[in-house]
Amino acid sequence: MKLETFNQLPAAECENALGQCCVATRWIEQMLEARPFADAEALFETAERVWAGLSMPDYLEAFEGHPKIGDVSSLKKKYASTKQLAAGEQSGASMAGDEVLQALANGNTEYEQRFGFIFIVCATGKSAEEMLALLQARLGNDLMTELNIAAGEQAKITRLRLEKMLAEQE
């Protein structure tokens, strides 16, 4: 949709559109309050600034809106609410063999047990093998390092989804 259309959406519709980009309630609320945006760059900059000002509970809320990397059943379940903007984000995992998917599943379990949240990576353009390597490398991080990395990955995902939203034909 065009930015002008986005700026003029009723609050409930705008909330829904933003929720497809990031499910953190405080992020959505602050983005709604910041409308209207002068241009796309103002939208993206505000999204990043608002995200950077949130707290750990907000980050964890946003992470919960994602399917587990490589987990087909999780992907199908959570994909339904964001399918328009999230299409293709994990296409690398969909082409992976059973061995890699099993390694991703095992890594996801270990990661979630270690950090208390699911593995977040901007999967666009990455193969399953690349995502697995990132997952395995990040398992060695401490909690705060990993939270910061995951938050950065969420910011990338949100930006890509905002870009897709603005690129959609009305």
ABEGO torsion letter per residue (X at the ends): XBAAAAAABBAAAAAAAAAAABABAAAAAAAAAAOBBABAAAAAAAAAAAAAABBAAAAAAAAAABBBBGBAAAAAAAAAAAAAAABGAAAAAAABBAAAAAAAAAAAAAAAAAAGBBBBBBABGBBAAAAAAAAAAAAABBAAAAAAAAAAAAAAAAAAAAAAAAABBX
